């Protein structure tokens, strides 16, 4: 063959017609030379193509090829996200149905019913590259329920999520007004992580057309991140991890923010012998809005088992060192999340890293804005069952999704 045909569809099997795509083909097989002799082929080709009315895209290879191929969508379209490929069918997470007047993408209902209108505020993104479509995929356990019930979901992605919530709040207020005016009804606002802080500040405007405020694993009382790990990131990690650690929002929410480090040479690398942190000053947040329904969800349990063990394990050529969890890291739901890329920029003195567990680093009492023995200051709340292992900070369990859907749907 000298070309391949790719069928592009959404999760419901509907063809994506007349859609421009940037595709990377991974070929594994044999390339036929003009004289007919075979040449091993393990190439990657990138092309800009457009699907036809049936969702087909034809990709020319420019040579005769025998073997297998796989198509991958590249970052050419931030609204497209590939999920899987079976034979020549590429299934993608459906792009937004339309965009609101302010550019906010909106996914409409999948069934002809009258359902809730939901606005999701995205939280801190270390790379500022997480797309609205990726957030929809992450929240699919609940957004699929909402859309099947006739609801619509709009996603607000802040251009710079590393700014303070008070700086981002006006953009959230604008999106709430725009969505409510477009749909001609009040909306439910869901703040993911630090997006919940932005939502609380935005809702100081009592005139906003909001039914329900939901905060999901939001650091109302700060977040935990091992200070020794902070020190190692600043010294050895690349700029992509150093900049987020020094961003305004990180400095505002970390309860143990490393400000000074005493280093000691061990092998070929320095090691944080003493880490000095600044006194914790809780962020100044407005009271929960009592003029609308309020709901808080946590990815940890209120009284959970200790799942900390060793926070991070580092290997050196001739000996093993460990960064141990501190008491603050051992509270339910307080372990750090997703720093697997930390080992990529380390010098030879530290050969590799392994994070043994990846639960959320937002403590339960922070996410629910109340200690274990105190009722949260909201109308309803959700936490992981007692003694269960905390979920990842960016994980939405089926139980949490059902709870979230019930709170949003029954407030309509």
One Martini backbone bead per residue (centre of mass of N, CA, C, O) as a GRO file, in nm:
protein
  412
    1UNK     BB    1   0.100   0.034   0.016
    2UNK     BB    2   0.063   0.416  -0.025
    3UNK     BB    3  -0.180   0.423   0.188
    4UNK     BB    4  -0.404   0.548   0.441
    5UNK     BB    5  -0.712   0.483   0.625
    6UNK     BB    6  -0.893   0.695   0.849
    7UNK     BB    7  -1.122   0.654   1.113
    8UNK     BB    8  -1.315   0.911   1.273
    9UNK     BB    9  -1.437   0.904   1.615
   10UNK     BB   10  -1.637   0.897   1.869
   11UNK     BB   11  -1.758   0.735   2.150
   12UNK     BB   12  -2.048   0.697   1.984
   13UNK     BB   13  -1.958   0.655   1.664
   14UNK     BB   14  -1.928   0.932   1.545
   15UNK     BB   15  -1.837   1.105   1.287
   16UNK     BB   16  -1.566   1.325   1.201
   17UNK     BB   17  -1.643   1.588   1.012
   18UNK     BB   18  -1.451   1.818   0.876
   19UNK     BB   19  -1.158   1.764   1.022
   20UNK     BB   20  -0.872   1.895   1.138
   21UNK     BB   21  -0.555   1.715   1.137
   22UNK     BB   22  -0.274   1.601   1.332
   23UNK     BB   23  -0.066   1.333   1.216
   24UNK     BB   24   0.104   1.040   1.346
   25UNK     BB   25   0.291   0.789   1.189
   26UNK     BB   26   0.351   0.449   1.278
   27UNK     BB   27   0.592   0.240   1.135
   28UNK     BB   28   0.596  -0.135   1.081
   29UNK     BB   29   0.822  -0.283   0.834
   30UNK     BB   30   0.811  -0.253   0.478
   31UNK     BB   31   1.001  -0.108   0.218
   32UNK     BB   32   0.963  -0.049  -0.122
   33UNK     BB   33   1.161  -0.046  -0.370
   34UNK     BB   34   1.177   0.010  -0.706
   35UNK     BB   35   1.307  -0.296  -0.738
   36UNK     BB   36   1.140  -0.460  -0.487
   37UNK     BB   37   1.304  -0.433  -0.245
   38UNK     BB   38   1.344  -0.465   0.090
   39UNK     BB   39   1.300  -0.228   0.373
   40UNK     BB   40   1.329  -0.142   0.672
   41UNK     BB   41   1.044   0.004   0.866
   42UNK     BB   42   1.063   0.279   1.131
   43UNK     BB   43   0.852   0.525   1.099
   44UNK     BB   44   0.770   0.886   1.112
   45UNK     BB   45   0.472   1.057   1.014
   46UNK     BB   46   0.360   1.389   0.926
   47UNK     BB   47   0.017   1.520   0.901
   48UNK     BB   48  -0.219   1.724   0.733
   49UNK     BB   49  -0.568   1.666   0.773
   50UNK     BB   50  -0.903   1.582   0.639
   51UNK     BB   51  -1.209   1.501   0.688
   52UNK     BB   52  -1.487   1.375   0.575
   53UNK     BB   53  -1.825   1.308   0.587
   54UNK     BB   54  -1.728   1.003   0.712
   55UNK     BB   55  -1.442   1.042   0.873
   56UNK     BB   56  -1.220   1.037   0.657
   57UNK     BB   57  -0.857   0.976   0.621
   58UNK     BB   58  -0.598   1.044   0.390
   59UNK     BB   59  -0.264   0.895   0.385
   60UNK     BB   60   0.028   0.959   0.237
   61UNK     BB   61   0.349   0.801   0.194
   62UNK     BB   62   0.535   0.778  -0.091
   63UNK     BB   63   0.527   0.457  -0.056
   64UNK     BB   64   0.575   0.129  -0.033
   65UNK     BB   65   0.388  -0.074   0.212
   66UNK     BB   66   0.454  -0.329   0.474
   67UNK     BB   67   0.236  -0.354   0.761
   68UNK     BB   68   0.218  -0.156   1.043
   69UNK     BB   69  -0.003   0.093   1.201
   70UNK     BB   70  -0.014   0.420   1.377
   71UNK     BB   71  -0.224   0.669   1.511
   72UNK     BB   72  -0.143   1.014   1.616
   73UNK     BB   73  -0.226   1.282   1.789
   74UNK     BB   74  -0.132   1.595   1.797
   75UNK     BB   75  -0.097   1.945   1.908
   76UNK     BB   76  -0.265   2.102   1.683
   77UNK     BB   77  -0.537   2.033   1.863
   78UNK     BB   78  -0.671   2.116   2.170
   79UNK     BB   79  -0.971   1.971   2.109
   80UNK     BB   80  -0.806   1.704   2.076
   81UNK     BB   81  -0.843   1.344   2.186
   82UNK     BB   82  -0.702   1.049   2.197
   83UNK     BB   83  -0.785   0.706   2.298
   84UNK     BB   84  -0.808   0.497   2.040
   85UNK     BB   85  -0.706   0.200   1.840
   86UNK     BB   86  -0.889   0.006   1.587
   87UNK     BB   87  -0.722  -0.049   1.350
   88UNK     BB   88  -0.873   0.215   1.145
   89UNK     BB   89  -0.990   0.328   1.424
   90UNK     BB   90  -1.032   0.652   1.568
   91UNK     BB   91  -1.078   0.743   1.899
   92UNK     BB   92  -1.231   1.033   2.035
   93UNK     BB   93  -1.273   1.300   2.213
   94UNK     BB   94  -1.509   1.503   2.192
   95UNK     BB   95  -1.558   1.790   2.083
   96UNK     BB   96  -1.692   2.069   2.102
   97UNK     BB   97  -1.997   2.193   2.006
   98UNK     BB   98  -1.915   2.481   2.126
   99UNK     BB   99  -1.878   2.840   2.163
  100UNK     BB  100  -1.872   3.095   2.340
  101UNK     BB  101  -1.837   3.433   2.333
  102UNK     BB  102  -1.557   3.394   2.522
  103UNK     BB  103  -1.447   3.086   2.426
  104UNK     BB  104  -1.597   2.874   2.578
  105UNK     BB  105  -1.625   2.549   2.600
  106UNK     BB  106  -1.906   2.327   2.491
  107UNK     BB  107  -2.094   2.051   2.616
  108UNK     BB  108  -2.362   1.886   2.530
  109UNK     BB  109  -2.617   1.695   2.510
  110UNK     BB  110  -2.702   1.335   2.446
  111UNK     BB  111  -3.000   1.407   2.534
  112UNK     BB  112  -3.351   1.478   2.529
  113UNK     BB  113  -3.318   1.693   2.787
  114UNK     BB  114  -3.350   1.854   3.106
  115UNK     BB  115  -3.063   2.004   3.243
  116UNK     BB  116  -2.782   2.100   3.369
  117UNK     BB  117  -2.553   2.372   3.430
  118UNK     BB  118  -2.193   2.360   3.385
  119UNK     BB  119  -1.900   2.499   3.549
  120UNK     BB  120  -1.551   2.458   3.497
  121UNK     BB  121  -1.268   2.510   3.709
  122UNK     BB  122  -0.952   2.514   3.670
  123UNK     BB  123  -0.644   2.447   3.796
  124UNK     BB  124  -0.342   2.377   3.864
  125UNK     BB  125  -0.072   2.402   3.611
  126UNK     BB  126   0.255   2.340   3.566
  127UNK     BB  127   0.240   2.387   3.225
  128UNK     BB  128  -0.012   2.522   3.090
  129UNK     BB  129  -0.141   2.254   2.891
  130UNK     BB  130  -0.408   2.179   2.987
  131UNK     BB  131  -0.701   2.089   2.854
  132UNK     BB  132  -1.038   2.088   2.825
  133UNK     BB  133  -1.058   1.800   2.709
  134UNK     BB  134  -0.895   1.663   2.933
  135UNK     BB  135  -1.095   1.739   3.156
  136UNK     BB  136  -1.334   1.585   3.038
  137UNK     BB  137  -1.202   1.309   3.057
  138UNK     BB  138  -1.147   1.314   3.363
  139UNK     BB  139  -1.479   1.380   3.411
  140UNK     BB  140  -1.655   1.155   3.273
  141UNK     BB  141  -1.811   1.014   3.511
  142UNK     BB  142  -1.994   1.289   3.531
  143UNK     BB  143  -2.040   1.422   3.248
  144UNK     BB  144  -2.197   1.185   3.128
  145UNK     BB  145  -2.437   1.208   3.323
  146UNK     BB  146  -2.515   1.500   3.262
  147UNK     BB  147  -2.562   1.470   2.951
  148UNK     BB  148  -2.771   1.234   2.973
  149UNK     BB  149  -2.960   1.448   3.148
  150UNK     BB  150  -2.934   1.725   2.958
  151UNK     BB  151  -2.665   1.852   3.000
  152UNK     BB  152  -2.409   2.106   3.042
  153UNK     BB  153  -2.049   2.170   2.965
  154UNK     BB  154  -1.809   2.400   3.087
  155UNK     BB  155  -1.463   2.512   3.029
  156UNK     BB  156  -1.213   2.670   3.230
  157UNK     BB  157  -0.908   2.793   3.097
  158UNK     BB  158  -0.633   2.929   3.219
  159UNK     BB  159  -0.361   3.076   3.087
  160UNK     BB  160  -0.266   3.124   3.410
  161UNK     BB  161  -0.273   2.901   3.685
  162UNK     BB  162  -0.029   3.044   3.874
  163UNK     BB  163  -0.211   3.236   3.983
  164UNK     BB  164  -0.401   3.398   4.179
  165UNK     BB  165  -0.731   3.367   4.248
  166UNK     BB  166  -0.796   3.676   4.249
  167UNK     BB  167  -0.696   3.713   3.950
  168UNK     BB  168  -0.907   3.488   3.823
  169UNK     BB  169  -1.201   3.565   3.907
  170UNK     BB  170  -1.306   3.751   3.673
  171UNK     BB  171  -1.309   3.521   3.463
  172UNK     BB  172  -1.519   3.352   3.611
  173UNK     BB  173  -1.748   3.561   3.613
  174UNK     BB  174  -1.772   3.588   3.309
  175UNK     BB  175  -1.842   3.287   3.251
  176UNK     BB  176  -2.101   3.274   3.415
  177UNK     BB  177  -2.259   3.493   3.263
  178UNK     BB  178  -2.234   3.376   2.978
  179UNK     BB  179  -2.368   3.101   3.030
  180UNK     BB  180  -2.636   3.199   3.150
  181UNK     BB  181  -2.720   3.368   2.901
  182UNK     BB  182  -2.710   3.139   2.691
  183UNK     BB  183  -2.904   2.929   2.872
  184UNK     BB  184  -3.115   3.077   3.063
  185UNK     BB  185  -2.959   2.996   3.342
  186UNK     BB  186  -2.845   2.868   3.606
  187UNK     BB  187  -2.542   2.762   3.763
  188UNK     BB  188  -2.290   2.523   3.816
  189UNK     BB  189  -1.995   2.525   4.017
  190UNK     BB  190  -1.670   2.370   3.945
  191UNK     BB  191  -1.384   2.337   4.152
  192UNK     BB  192  -1.060   2.245   4.072
  193UNK     BB  193  -0.893   2.272   4.322
  194UNK     BB  194  -0.791   2.592   4.286
  195UNK     BB  195  -1.066   2.654   4.149
  196UNK     BB  196  -1.215   2.676   4.425
  197UNK     BB  197  -1.086   2.942   4.514
  198UNK     BB  198  -1.181   3.109   4.276
  199UNK     BB  199  -1.484   3.062   4.329
  200UNK     BB  200  -1.509   3.188   4.610
  201UNK     BB  201  -1.425   3.471   4.514
  202UNK     BB  202  -1.632   3.510   4.285
  203UNK     BB  203  -1.888   3.463   4.497
  204UNK     BB  204  -1.898   3.756   4.623
  205UNK     BB  205  -2.100   3.782   4.396
  206UNK     BB  206  -2.446   3.773   4.450
  207UNK     BB  207  -2.542   3.816   4.133
  208UNK     BB  208  -2.474   3.551   4.051
  209UNK     BB  209  -2.596   3.276   3.845
  210UNK     BB  210  -2.609   3.052   4.109
  211UNK     BB  211  -2.673   2.738   4.259
  212UNK     BB  212  -2.382   2.580   4.278
  213UNK     BB  213  -2.101   2.494   4.487
  214UNK     BB  214  -1.804   2.312   4.387
  215UNK     BB  215  -1.536   2.145   4.558
  216UNK     BB  216  -1.235   1.972   4.439
  217UNK     BB  217  -0.976   1.919   4.612
  218UNK     BB  218  -0.938   2.183   4.792
  219UNK     BB  219  -0.700   2.417   4.940
  220UNK     BB  220  -0.831   2.583   5.192
  221UNK     BB  221  -0.572   2.477   5.401
  222UNK     BB  222  -0.378   2.369   5.211
  223UNK     BB  223  -0.060   2.212   5.125
  224UNK     BB  224   0.150   1.922   5.081
  225UNK     BB  225   0.522   1.940   5.055
  226UNK     BB  226   0.809   1.819   5.082
  227UNK     BB  227   1.082   2.011   5.154
  228UNK     BB  228   1.309   1.829   5.041
  229UNK     BB  229   1.183   1.809   4.762
  230UNK     BB  230   1.191   2.106   4.700
  231UNK     BB  231   1.497   2.129   4.710
  232UNK     BB  232   1.563   1.925   4.482
  233UNK     BB  233   1.411   2.070   4.261
  234UNK     BB  234   1.571   2.340   4.269
  235UNK     BB  235   1.856   2.200   4.207
  236UNK     BB  236   1.780   1.953   3.973
  237UNK     BB  237   1.557   2.050   3.819
  238UNK     BB  238   1.392   2.176   3.580
  239UNK     BB  239   1.222   2.456   3.479
  240UNK     BB  240   0.937   2.308   3.463
  241UNK     BB  241   0.955   2.274   3.798
  242UNK     BB  242   1.055   2.542   3.923
  243UNK     BB  243   0.841   2.750   3.844
  244UNK     BB  244   0.590   2.629   3.988
  245UNK     BB  245   0.718   2.637   4.278
  246UNK     BB  246   0.744   2.977   4.244
  247UNK     BB  247   0.463   3.039   4.231
  248UNK     BB  248   0.208   3.209   4.368
  249UNK     BB  249   0.019   2.966   4.441
  250UNK     BB  250   0.227   2.787   4.582
  251UNK     BB  251   0.310   2.991   4.805
  252UNK     BB  252   0.010   3.010   4.921
  253UNK     BB  253  -0.053   2.680   4.983
  254UNK     BB  254   0.202   2.604   5.122
  255UNK     BB  255   0.273   2.508   5.454
  256UNK     BB  256   0.578   2.411   5.354
  257UNK     BB  257   0.799   2.656   5.259
  258UNK     BB  258   1.094   2.667   5.112
  259UNK     BB  259   1.376   2.908   5.185
  260UNK     BB  260   1.617   2.723   5.315
  261UNK     BB  261   1.939   2.553   5.245
  262UNK     BB  262   2.142   2.288   5.367
  263UNK     BB  263   2.425   2.145   5.228
  264UNK     BB  264   2.549   1.806   5.137
  265UNK     BB  265   2.793   1.599   5.044
  266UNK     BB  266   2.700   1.305   4.834
  267UNK     BB  267   2.906   1.213   4.642
  268UNK     BB  268   2.791   1.371   4.340
  269UNK     BB  269   2.578   1.495   4.545
  270UNK     BB  270   2.363   1.699   4.690
  271UNK     BB  271   2.214   1.745   5.022
  272UNK     BB  272   1.950   1.813   5.234
  273UNK     BB  273   2.025   1.878   5.562
  274UNK     BB  274   1.858   2.162   5.578
  275UNK     BB  275   1.516   2.285   5.608
  276UNK     BB  276   1.367   2.600   5.573
  277UNK     BB  277   1.061   2.731   5.685
  278UNK     BB  278   0.789   2.910   5.674
  279UNK     BB  279   0.538   3.046   5.810
  280UNK     BB  280   0.206   2.985   5.823
  281UNK     BB  281  -0.029   3.153   5.596
  282UNK     BB  282  -0.333   3.167   5.544
  283UNK     BB  283  -0.541   3.218   5.313
  284UNK     BB  284  -0.752   3.471   5.207
  285UNK     BB  285  -1.092   3.391   5.255
  286UNK     BB  286  -1.400   3.376   5.194
  287UNK     BB  287  -1.686   3.296   5.269
  288UNK     BB  288  -1.923   3.098   5.224
  289UNK     BB  289  -2.185   3.093   5.019
  290UNK     BB  290  -2.529   3.125   5.139
  291UNK     BB  291  -2.697   3.184   4.855
  292UNK     BB  292  -2.591   2.893   4.795
  293UNK     BB  293  -2.504   2.591   4.724
  294UNK     BB  294  -2.275   2.372   4.912
  295UNK     BB  295  -1.980   2.174   4.808
  296UNK     BB  296  -1.752   1.908   4.922
  297UNK     BB  297  -1.452   1.735   4.809
  298UNK     BB  298  -1.255   1.439   4.886
  299UNK     BB  299  -0.960   1.213   4.841
  300UNK     BB  300  -1.000   1.165   5.145
  301UNK     BB  301  -1.017   1.073   5.469
  302UNK     BB  302  -1.100   1.165   5.791
  303UNK     BB  303  -1.005   0.859   5.909
  304UNK     BB  304  -0.715   0.733   5.819
  305UNK     BB  305  -0.477   0.549   5.720
  306UNK     BB  306  -0.136   0.491   5.707
  307UNK     BB  307   0.025   0.545   5.369
  308UNK     BB  308   0.318   0.655   5.348
  309UNK     BB  309   0.597   0.592   5.429
  310UNK     BB  310   0.784   0.643   5.161
  311UNK     BB  311   0.792   0.908   4.954
  312UNK     BB  312   1.102   0.886   4.848
  313UNK     BB  313   1.334   0.721   4.620
  314UNK     BB  314   1.694   0.724   4.602
  315UNK     BB  315   1.967   0.666   4.381
  316UNK     BB  316   2.300   0.575   4.419
  317UNK     BB  317   2.580   0.419   4.319
  318UNK     BB  318   2.673   0.332   4.652
  319UNK     BB  319   2.388   0.432   4.766
  320UNK     BB  320   2.103   0.484   4.980
  321UNK     BB  321   1.840   0.722   4.975
  322UNK     BB  322   1.595   0.911   5.176
  323UNK     BB  323   1.277   1.060   5.169
  324UNK     BB  324   1.097   1.138   5.439
  325UNK     BB  325   0.818   1.149   5.602
  326UNK     BB  326   0.626   1.368   5.761
  327UNK     BB  327   0.368   1.421   5.965
  328UNK     BB  328   0.208   1.593   5.755
  329UNK     BB  329   0.223   1.352   5.535
  330UNK     BB  330   0.043   1.136   5.729
  331UNK     BB  331  -0.214   1.233   5.658
  332UNK     BB  332  -0.504   1.210   5.526
  333UNK     BB  333  -0.440   1.277   5.192
  334UNK     BB  334  -0.108   1.402   5.190
  335UNK     BB  335   0.021   1.303   4.947
  336UNK     BB  336   0.184   1.325   4.673
  337UNK     BB  337   0.161   1.435   4.318
  338UNK     BB  338   0.302   1.372   4.017
  339UNK     BB  339   0.663   1.360   4.015
  340UNK     BB  340   0.801   1.164   3.795
  341UNK     BB  341   0.994   1.387   3.642
  342UNK     BB  342   1.226   1.440   3.851
  343UNK     BB  343   1.463   1.237   3.730
  344UNK     BB  344   1.549   1.369   3.447
  345UNK     BB  345   1.764   1.616   3.573
  346UNK     BB  346   1.964   1.453   3.713
  347UNK     BB  347   2.251   1.368   3.815
  348UNK     BB  348   2.472   1.104   3.853
  349UNK     BB  349   2.446   1.094   4.168
  350UNK     BB  350   2.143   1.042   4.072
  351UNK     BB  351   1.995   0.768   3.912
  352UNK     BB  352   1.701   0.759   4.061
  353UNK     BB  353   1.332   0.738   4.091
  354UNK     BB  354   1.068   0.665   4.345
  355UNK     BB  355   0.723   0.667   4.388
  356UNK     BB  356   0.536   0.470   4.592
  357UNK     BB  357   0.310   0.695   4.627
  358UNK     BB  358  -0.007   0.877   4.479
  359UNK     BB  359  -0.160   1.060   4.647
  360UNK     BB  360  -0.286   1.320   4.772
  361UNK     BB  361  -0.182   1.663   4.888
  362UNK     BB  362  -0.473   1.705   5.006
  363UNK     BB  363  -0.604   1.739   5.283
  364UNK     BB  364  -0.904   1.674   5.411
  365UNK     BB  365  -0.935   1.929   5.595
  366UNK     BB  366  -0.887   2.114   5.350
  367UNK     BB  367  -1.108   2.018   5.144
  368UNK     BB  368  -1.341   2.059   5.390
  369UNK     BB  369  -1.278   2.293   5.591
  370UNK     BB  370  -1.223   2.061   5.829
  371UNK     BB  371  -1.188   1.888   6.079
  372UNK     BB  372  -1.267   1.571   6.175
  373UNK     BB  373  -1.456   1.684   6.432
  374UNK     BB  374  -1.581   1.882   6.209
  375UNK     BB  375  -1.817   2.023   6.044
  376UNK     BB  376  -1.862   2.121   5.748
  377UNK     BB  377  -1.932   2.448   5.585
  378UNK     BB  378  -2.163   2.272   5.433
  379UNK     BB  379  -2.431   2.102   5.285
  380UNK     BB  380  -2.217   1.900   5.145
  381UNK     BB  381  -2.017   1.588   5.158
  382UNK     BB  382  -1.706   1.417   5.049
  383UNK     BB  383  -1.541   1.102   5.129
  384UNK     BB  384  -1.343   0.865   5.193
  385UNK     BB  385  -1.345   0.586   5.329
  386UNK     BB  386  -1.257   0.458   5.609
  387UNK     BB  387  -0.919   0.346   5.561
  388UNK     BB  388  -0.877   0.428   5.284
  389UNK     BB  389  -0.713   0.493   5.012
  390UNK     BB  390  -0.612   0.751   4.869
  391UNK     BB  391  -0.651   0.950   4.613
  392UNK     BB  392  -0.581   1.107   4.360
  393UNK     BB  393  -0.599   1.434   4.292
  394UNK     BB  394  -0.699   1.360   3.969
  395UNK     BB  395  -0.929   1.170   4.084
  396UNK     BB  396  -1.247   1.013   3.975
  397UNK     BB  397  -1.469   0.846   4.122
  398UNK     BB  398  -1.766   0.690   4.110
  399UNK     BB  399  -1.870   0.787   4.383
  400UNK     BB  400  -1.807   1.089   4.338
  401UNK     BB  401  -1.970   1.119   4.077
  402UNK     BB  402  -2.249   1.052   4.194
  403UNK     BB  403  -2.252   1.272   4.403
  404UNK     BB  404  -2.211   1.513   4.218
  405UNK     BB  405  -2.456   1.466   4.038
  406UNK     BB  406  -2.672   1.485   4.258
  407UNK     BB  407  -2.607   1.777   4.353
  408UNK     BB  408  -2.659   1.907   4.074
  409UNK     BB  409  -2.934   1.788   3.975
  410UNK     BB  410  -3.100   1.852   4.259
  411UNK     BB  411  -3.065   2.183   4.216
  412UNK     BB  412  -3.272   2.239   3.969
   0.00000   0.00000   0.00000
